[in-house]
């Protein structure tokens, strides 16, 4: 299906506004009669496979609204329950809770509850199919675990903003293969918890020192913070946590990185701190801005290289010349003067990673050009649900869910409030509720861990409902609890009370 037909189908399904304005052109390249946006460093086969994956995942969610509208129209038929279940099986791939259908002829359909239930089930189906769907993507990703170790890192810890537009950061924007060395923890505004990160660094260092990270004995730890911005509507579609203030988003993310380095150096001795990297993402086109560390590992907000300019400058070059140009652009940024001046050049390991990160992102820039008309039709929020607790790495795709990493609602209050504010516009304003998935991992190697994970889910669920009492009392808040085993096969198992379909 071409881009125009796909967007029209999304509008009919209610996933896009009817009068969505055409997106501005991509600054890197505009497809025209005399202009072919086909870069020599782009993996088009990987782009094709990723588009198939995106279409398959999105299709499971876009079918929900149309299906519920059909059920609403036929709820007075004599065989409504049987008919509704057949429609759900055919269009969604699963059945609906009988108790939400049986009394529809009297009380009407509880469309809010059905919408939330379908959202959670669609997500579960995607998680169950993730290994099958994503395997072709992992096979062609440039930044795999072997490459990461060759750059001198045993762990890459990434903290993007919790914004749903960054949910596809690792496989799409970074083109980084999912692996055990890569961790993602999202926070509103990319303002990660420094104390929690010190604990994570300590645990990984302990694993390294005891031989628990094969091949990583001599490696280092890399912390990446990822902020975002919008070039087409910078004052309204930037980072909500920073009021779309791009300068604030950049400087505060960098401040957290520096605080992490200082905390570890002050605690464990000078030189113990991990390497750091700051990356910005233009969520309109998925291009990246990489801020280069200097010889001391220090980062300036003003010293960076932008991938969309590299795409533009190297379009038409052969692969060798294009790579040479990218390396030259990085070297030029390293020698910048004024506010961007640094103390020496970027260390070899992280420089090598940056070079391939910039190259890999060229494929994503072309992906957006070829499959999304050059710039995403929906440049703002279009998430389906909120995930709180610990992320599900099995599904990483733009605008699928807003994620708030937390152990307790109190510590993640800001992230939760931003998410509720976003979904007030996305769902509440249109009569729908807010689906919230409360998810935590456990280790089957630890006795009693699953039961404790379930108890954490229950505490967070109760705290969410208490924090937003009006939404809860008005049946506009739907919480579903789930747990996953980090060492076994259990993935996103719903652990709601057996007699309840969806908590609200």
N, C-alpha and C positions, 0 to 999 in steps of 0.2 A: 504494500500500500504506500503511495507516495505521500509526501508531507502534507500537501493541501487536503487530500482526502482524509488523512488521519486526523487532522485538526477539525475537519467538519464532523467526523464521527464523534470526536471527543465533545464537541459542542452539543450534539444531539443527545449524548449520554449525560449531559449536565456537568461535565468536568471542566468546561471552559465557558466564559460568558459569551452570549450570542454575538455581541458586537465587539469582540476583541480586535483591537487595532493591529494592523500588520507590524511586525517587529522592525526596528531600524536595521540597516545592513550591518553585517559583521565588519569590524574595522580591519581585520586581517585580509579578507578577500570577499568579493561579491561575485556569485555565479552569474555570468552573462554570456552572450553569444561569442564574445571574443576573449573570455576569461575563464579558464579552467582552474578550479581550486583543487589541485591534485599535487600535493607536496611529496618530494622524493623520500622523506623520512617517515611518512605516514603508513601505518599498517592497515590497509583497507580491508583485508580479510578479518582482522580483529574487529574493526569497526562494524563490519556486516554482522558478525556474530553478536556483538554487544547490542546492536539495534534489535536483533531477533529476541534477545533476552529482555530488553526494555519493553518491547511490544507485548511479550508474553506476560510479564509481571503487571504492567499497567492495565492490560486487558482484564485481569482478574478483579481489579478495583473499579474500572470504568463501567463494568457491566452491572454493578450493584444498583445504582440509581434507576436505570431503565427497568431492571427486573422488579424493583419495589413499586414503581409506577404501574407496571402491568398488573401486579398483584392487587394493588389498590383499586384498579378498575374492575376486577372480576371477583371481588370479595363476597358478592351476594349470590353467586351461583351455588347450586345445591351441592356440587362435589368440589367446593372451593379448596378444602384442605388437600385432597388428592391432586387436584389441578395445580395448586401452588407448589407442592413438593416436586411435581414433575417439571414445572417451569424452573424451579431453583436448581434441580439436578442438571437440567439441560444447559442453563445459562451460567450457573455459578460453580457447578461441580460438587455441590453438597446440599444436604437437606436443611430445612429450617426447624426451629423448635416448635413442636406441635402445640404447646400451650399458648404460643403467640399467634396461632392461626385459628384455633377451634372456635373462639367466641367473637371472631372478627365481624360476623354478620350482625351482632348486637352492639358491641362496644367499639367497633372499628379496629383497624389494624394499628398496633403500636409501632408506627414506622420508625420512630427514634430508636427503640430497642432493636428492631430488626436491622436497621442500618448499622448499628454498633456491632451486632452479632456477625453480620456479613463481613464487616471490615476486619474483625478479629480472625474469622475463619479464612478469609482470603489471604491474610498474612500468614496464617499457619500453613496453608497449602504451598505458598511460596517458600517458606522455610523448609518444608519437607522435601521440596523439589530442588533446593538450592545446589546440592552437590552435583546433581545431573545437569542443571541449567548452567552452572558457572564453570564446570570443568573445562569446556573449550576456551573460556576466557583466561583461566589460569595458565593454560599451556602456552599462551602467546604473550603474556605480560613480560615487559622488559625488566622491571624491578622486582626480581624474585629474591628468595632468601639467600641464594648463593651470591648474587650481586651485592646485596646489603652487607654480607660478611666480608666480601672482597674490598669493600670501602672501609672496613675496620669497625663495624658495628654489630654487636650481638643482639641489640634491641632497638627498635624504632617506636617511640611512644608519641602518638599524634593526638593533639587536643584541638579539634576544630570548634567553631561555634556550633551550638546545638541547632541552628537553623536548618530546616529540612532541605534547603537547596544545596547543602554540603553533604547530604547523606550518601551521595555517590562519589565522595572524595577519593577514596582509596582505589577502587577498580576503574573508575572512569577518568577523573581529573588527573590523578597521579599515575594511573596505569600500573599500580603496584599490586602484585599477586598476593592474595590473602595467605598468610603463613604465621607460624607460631612466634615469629620474631616481631610481628607488627601488632601494636595495641592501639585502639582508638577509644578515647573517652571525651565526649563532647560536653561543653559547658556554654551557657549563654555568653556571647561576646568573646568566646575562647578564653575566658577568665578561669582557668583551671585552679583546683585546690592545691596550693603549694605543699602543705603538710602531707596530703594524700600522695602527691607525686614523690616526695622524699621517701615515703614508705614503700612505694612501688619500686623506686630506684634501688633501695636497700635490699628488697626481696630479690630482684634480678641480679644484683651484684653478689648476693649470697649464693644464688644458683650458679653463677659463673665461677665463683671461687671454689665451689664444691664439685665442679665438673658436670653440673646439671644442664649446661647449654652446649651441646656438642659442636665443636668448631669455633666456639665463641670465647675460649679461654683468655685470649689476648685482646678481645674486642672492647669497644666502648659503648656507651649508652647515648642515644640521640633523642632529644626532645624537640618536637616540631609543634609550634602553635600556628593555627590557620585562621586568619580573619577574613572578612569578605566585604565586597562593595558592589555597587551597581553603577555602570557607566551611563546607562540610558536614563536612569531616574535616581541620581545619587542622593537627593535629599529625602526620598521617601522609601526606597527599596534597598537601602543599605542594611546594616546590622541593627535590628530592632533594639537590642540590648544597649546600644550606644546612640540611640536616637538618630541613626543613619549619619553619624558623624565619623567619616572615614579616618580622619586624623586621630581621633580618640581611640577608635578600634585598633589602629596600628600601634599606637604608643602604649596602650594599656596591655595589649598582648605581649609586646616586647618587655614591658615592665615585669610581667609574671615570669617570663623566661629568665630574666636577670635575677629575680628573687629566688628562683629555684637554684640557680648556680650558686648564689651567695649562701643559701641555706645549707647546701651540701658541703661546700667548702668550709663554712664555719663549724659544721658538725663533725666532719670526717677528715678535715685537713685540706690545706691549699692544694689544688690540682686534682681533687677527687671529683669535682663537678662534671656533669655530662656535657657533651657538645649540644649546641642549640641551633635551631633554624627557624626563621620566621617567613611564612608564605602568605600572600594575599590571593584571593580568588575573585575574579569578576564573574559573579554568578549569572550574568546575562549571557555570557558566551563561554564560560568555563576556562578562560585563560588565566594563567598564574603569574604572580609577581614574586620573585624569589629574592629575599634580602640576603646579601652575601656576608658571612662572618669574615672578619679580618684575621690577621695572623695570631691574635690573642683570643680569637673566638668571639669577639665583640661584634654586635650588629648595630647598624645605623638605619633608622627609618628611611633615609634618603639614598642608601646604596643598594640598588636592586637591578634586576634584569626582568623584562616583561616578555612573556612567550608570544603574545600576539604580534609584537613587533618583529620577533625573530621569524615567525611564520611569514609575515609580509615581506621581510627583507630577503629571505632565502627561497621564496617560491620561484620555481624554475631552475634552481641550481641542482646539480647532481648531489647524491648523498654525501660524498666526501667533502665537497665544497661547502655544503650546508652545515655539516658538523664543524668544519674549520671556522665558519662564520660565528657559530654559537660560542665556540671557545674564545674567539676574539672578542665577542661582546662581553663575556664574563671577565676577561682580562682587562678590558677597557673600564668596566665598572669597578674592578678592584683598584684601579689607579685614579679613581674619581677624587676631586678636590673639594674644598669648602665643607659644607655640612656633611657630605658623604664620605669624607676622608677617613681611611682606616689605617691601622698599624700593620702594614704588610699584607701579603696575599692570603687568600683562603687556603687552609690546610688541604693537602692532596686528597685525603679520603672523602671529606665532605664536598670538596670541589668536584670530584668524580661523580658523586651522587647527584649534585646539583645539575651537572651537565646532562646526565641521562634523564633526570626529572624534567628538565626543559624540553629535551627532545621528545620524550614520551607524551608530553602534554600537547604537542603539535597534532597528534592523532585525535585528541579530544576536541581541539579547535576545529579540525576538519569534520569531525563527527557532527558537531553542532551546525556547521555550514551545510552539510549534505542532508542531514536528517531533521533539522529543526529550523530551517529557513534562515540560518545565519545567526539567529538570536532567539532564545526561548520565547515562545508565544506568551507564556505566563512567567514574567520575570520576578514576580513576588511569591508569596506563600501559596501553596496548593497541597499541603500535607493532608494525609488521611486520618492520622491519629497521633496521640502523644505516647511516647514510650518513656517510662521513668524507671530508674534503678540502674540496671546494667544493660548495655546495648546487645542487640542480636546481630552479630557480624554476618549471619547468613543472608541477610537482605540489605544490600547497599545500593540505593538508587535515589536519584534526586526527587525531593519532595514527596517521599513515601510516608515519612513520619518525622515529627519533631522529637528530639531526644534530650532528656535531662538526666545526666549522670548524678546519682545521689545514693546515699545510704539512709538518710532520713529526710523527710520533707523540709524540716527546719533548715538544714544546711543547704538544700537545693531550692529554697523558697523563691529566689530571684528567677532561676531557670523555669520553675513551674509557673510563676506569674506571667512571664513572657509568653510561655506556651498557651496559657489560658487566654491571654489577650489576643494572640494570633487566632485561636480557634473561635473566639467570640465573633470575629469577623467572618471566618470561613464557614462555621457551622451554625452557631446560635442565631445569627442574623437571618439564616435561611430556614429556621425551624428545626434543625437537627441538633442532636446532643453532641457531646465531646467524648469520643472513645479514648480511654486511657489504659494502656497495657502496663501493668506493674510486673517487671521481669527481673529475676536474679539468677545467677549461676550458683552451682554447688559442685563439690568434688565427691564423686562416689568412692574415692579412696579414703574419705574421712567419715567415720561412723557418725550417723545422726545428722550429716550435713544437709541432706534433702529436707528433713523436717525443719531444721533451723532456717533454711531458705524460704520455705513456705511461711513460717512465722514472720520473717522479714517482710514478705509480700503482704501479709495481713496487716502488719503494723503500718506500712506505707499506704496501703489502700485506705485504712481507717483515717489516717492523717490527711490524705488528700480530700476525702469526703468532709472532714471537719474543717479544712481550710476554705472550702468553697461550699458552704452550707446551702446557699440559695440555689445553686446549680444542682446540688444533690437532691434537695427537697422537691425541686421542680422537674425531676427526672430528665435533667439535661446533662448529667454526668454519668458515664458508664465505665466502670472499672472491671478489667479482667486480669487475673493473676496468672503468671506462668513461671516455670523454672526450667533450666537447662543444665545438663551435666557437662562439665568441661573435660571430663575424661571418658565419657561414655557416649551412647547414641541418643540419649533423650534430649530432644530439642523442642523448646517452647511448648511444653506440656501444660495445658490449662489446669489449674488446681483450684478453681472456684468450687464452692460447696456443690456436691453432686446434684442437689435438687434445684440449683439455680442455674439458669442459662447465662444471663448477664447480670452482674451486680449494678445497681443504680441507686 
